[in-house]
Amino acid sequence: MAKIAMASVIKEFGGPEVLAPSEFKLPHIGSKQVLIRMKAAGINEVEQKMRRGQFRFAQPPFVIGIDGAGVIEETGNEVTKFKKGDRVFFMKPDTGSYSTLCLAPEDNVYHLHKNLTFEEGAILPVPYMTAHRALLQLGKIKQGDFVLVQGGSGAVGLAAIQIAKGLGASRVISTAGTEEGIQLAYEHGADVVRNYKSPDFKQTLKDDVGSGLNLILETNADVNFDLDLDLIARHGKIVIVGKRGPCQCDIGKVLSKETTILGCALLYAATENRQDSADALYRYIEAGWLKPFVGKIYKLDEAPQSHVDMTSRKGAMGKDVISIEK
Ligand SMILES: NC(=O)c1ccc[n+]([C@@H]2O[C@H](COP(=O)([O-])OP(=O)(O)OC[C@H]3O[C@@H](n4cnc5c(N)ncnc54)[C@H](OP(=O)(O)O)[C@@H]3O)[C@@H](O)[C@H]2O)c1
């Protein structure tokens, strides 16, 4: 029998109000899919673009939401990795995650560590797997590296600070734009955090890093990339995770330092790379040094407000979630 969920169904593109939950009839489960009874969904910036119609892959009607956590309710007949009752987290589902039920391909679903709540699990996929991919799979971070995390108060930034420190970076410098965000980045292990709104920010950061900066994780390439090229040491790496506008730089700086520039896009990473990140995070949680930081928690019927707050907040404080069925 067809399953009916309550979900933020985008019937037409628009403002946050289009996220008000309504009934959604799920397609029948496919052979390699799992049906997840949702407990929490991550709230991601890209979902604003989907809601407004700026993301070409999402066309109405569709349920919004690209990551989350819950319990396996049903498995397709070729699924081998999961059974009914397993606690899981996932990304890139087939139906969206702002919902009481969600269908996802088995390959994009991962076992949730017993020490984590569903809210903590829901924020693992996008920020923590992205930070892991950027630092380790692409940036090849090594023990003793000196790392700069641009945007350390944000969802990806907080994850990156914890992961860089946990993997043995000798020093992690970071940036944020509010006192609360700076404090949070310190609490996640940053050695030094600078306010990018300070008038002397660029010079202070140059003084901080000297000539030994091996790796930069960049969340705001449009505003920081040219500065990053000044800061990075010769033969260093810059991994670009985000940008909010066009980006200009003096390409001569790339040549003279033989800098490696890498782009990171978790949604387009290979299945094996994402599984590798999920497995690594599981080990870090088991070892006790990785603890996902949950920002604000909303209910499903507060989904519209969560998007209003995303655009109007004073500064980032980690990643927000929607808690479902509480
Ligand atoms: N490539 C991928 O796979 C992937 C995955 C996840 C996210 N992203 C993208 O990565 C970016 C960061 O994501 P997020 O979830 O971490 O965002 P977030 O939670 O909003 O955090 C953004 C961070 O950037 C800082 N920031 C904002 N404006 C800045 C500016 N003008 N100069 C310097 N720093 C600035 C913020 O500081 P304050 O708020 O403290 O001022 C905050 O630390 C976004 O563009 C997102 O779309 C990409």
The ligand as a Tripos MOL2 file, in Angstrom:
@<TRIPOS>MOLECULE
LIG
   48    52     1     0     0
SMALL
NO_CHARGES

@<TRIPOS>ATOM
      1 N1         31.1300   21.8030   -1.5090 N.am      1 LIG1
      2 C1         30.3490   21.1210   -0.7000 C.2       1 LIG1
      3 O1         30.1930   19.9150   -0.7830 O.2       1 LIG1
      4 C2         29.6620   21.9070    0.3730 C.ar      1 LIG1
      5 C3         29.1060   21.2610    1.4810 C.ar      1 LIG1
      6 C4         28.5470   22.0440    2.4850 C.ar      1 LIG1
      7 C5         28.5240   23.4210    2.3500 C.ar      1 LIG1
      8 N2         29.0340   24.0050    1.2440 N.ar      1 LIG1
      9 C6         29.0910   25.4560    1.0940 C.3       1 LIG1
     10 O2         30.1550   25.9060    1.9400 O.3       1 LIG1
     11 C7         29.8470   27.1850    2.4670 C.3       1 LIG1
     12 C8         29.8820   27.1140    3.9810 C.3       1 LIG1
     13 O3         28.8480   26.2560    4.4370 O.3       1 LIG1
     14 P1         28.4100   26.2460    5.9530 P.3       1 LIG1
     15 O4         27.2490   25.3500    6.0440 O.co2     1 LIG1
     16 O5         29.5750   26.0380    6.8230 O.co2     1 LIG1
     17 O6         27.9100   27.7670    6.0910 O.3       1 LIG1
     18 P2         27.6260   28.5940    7.4170 P.3       1 LIG1
     19 O7         27.2670   27.6590    8.5170 O.co2     1 LIG1
     20 O8         26.6970   29.6810    7.0450 O.co2     1 LIG1
     21 O9         29.0400   29.2450    7.7770 O.3       1 LIG1
     22 C9         29.6350   30.2210    6.9600 C.3       1 LIG1
     23 C10        30.9590   30.6490    7.5750 C.3       1 LIG1
     24 O10        31.5590   31.6330    6.7300 O.3       1 LIG1
     25 C11        31.7900   32.8350    7.4770 C.3       1 LIG1
     26 N3         31.5980   34.0120    6.6080 N.ar      1 LIG1
     27 C12        30.4190   34.5180    6.1740 C.ar      1 LIG1
     28 N4         30.6650   35.6060    5.4030 N.ar      1 LIG1
     29 C13        32.0010   35.7680    5.3640 C.ar      1 LIG1
     30 C14        32.8620   36.7150    4.7470 C.ar      1 LIG1
     31 N5         32.3910   37.7460    4.0190 N.pl3     1 LIG1
     32 N6         34.1970   36.5730    4.9270 N.ar      1 LIG1
     33 C15        34.7000   35.5540    5.6570 C.ar      1 LIG1
     34 N7         33.9310   34.6140    6.2750 N.ar      1 LIG1
     35 C16        32.6010   34.7320    6.1180 C.ar      1 LIG1
     36 C17        30.7600   32.7880    8.5890 C.3       1 LIG1
     37 O11        31.1720   33.6210    9.6630 O.3       1 LIG1
     38 P3         30.1160   34.3360   10.6580 P.3       1 LIG1
     39 O12        28.7780   33.7520   10.4100 O.co2     1 LIG1
     40 O13        30.6770   34.0400   12.0180 O.co2     1 LIG1
     41 O14        30.1570   35.7950   10.3070 O.co2     1 LIG1
     42 C18        30.7840   31.3120    8.9400 C.3       1 LIG1
     43 O15        31.9180   31.0170    9.7290 O.3       1 LIG1
     44 C19        28.4770   27.5540    1.8930 C.3       1 LIG1
     45 O16        28.6680   28.3320    0.7350 O.3       1 LIG1
     46 C20        27.8570   26.2170    1.5360 C.3       1 LIG1
     47 O17        26.9030   26.3170    0.5060 O.3       1 LIG1
     48 C21        29.6020   23.2830    0.2660 C.ar      1 LIG1
@<TRIPOS>BOND
     1     1     2 1
     2     2     3 2
     3     2     4 1
     4     4     5 ar
     5     4    48 ar
     6     5     6 ar
     7     6     7 ar
     8     7     8 ar
     9     8     9 1
    10     8    48 ar
    11     9    10 1
    12     9    46 1
    13    10    11 1
    14    11    12 1
    15    11    44 1
    16    12    13 1
    17    13    14 1
    18    14    15 2
    19    14    16 1
    20    14    17 1
    21    17    18 1
    22    18    19 2
    23    18    20 1
    24    18    21 1
    25    21    22 1
    26    22    23 1
    27    23    24 1
    28    23    42 1
    29    24    25 1
    30    25    26 1
    31    25    36 1
    32    26    27 ar
    33    26    35 ar
    34    27    28 ar
    35    28    29 ar
    36    29    30 ar
    37    29    35 ar
    38    30    31 1
    39    30    32 ar
    40    32    33 ar
    41    33    34 ar
    42    34    35 ar
    43    36    37 1
    44    36    42 1
    45    37    38 1
    46    38    39 2
    47    38    40 1
    48    38    41 1
    49    42    43 1
    50    44    45 1
    51    44    46 1
    52    46    47 1
@<TRIPOS>SUBSTRUCTURE
     1 LIG1         1 GROUP 0 **** ****
